[in-house]
């Protein structure tokens, strides 16, 4: 479970379940940090971190978001890739969860939106979702016709 509490609005504070794959990756990283340091480094407010600097003058200190953004930007430039932001990741997450058939209300909660209309901006309806929805409607209509023709 991931708990977010440093958010812009009260609706942003939430607990998020993890997929098995994410949990496994985070536990592996956590164990590597513990193996190297003998413990999980903490900040002054005793908050444990998994993503920490592993060398240099900041060794053992949590990685700052601008460090991650800077590294990401350098990788994108070297690989001649378009710039991708965390915000782009939110859009992708919303679109993919919608494509997977997850209800919009659940996606709203995952993203920490107060209103589902905000989520609709993120969770674009893909052609696959539209097709699946039409198939569901068609199946429903066929069931109703069979049910009422007997």
Secondary structure, 3 states (H helix, E strand, C coil): CEEECCCCCHHHCEEECCCHHHHHHHHHHHHHHHHHHCCCCECCCCCECCCECCCCCCCCCECCHHHHHHHHHHHHHHCCCCCCCHHHHHHHHHHHHHHCCCCHHHHHHHHCCCCHHHHHHHCCCCHHHHHHHHHHHHHHHHHHHHHHHC
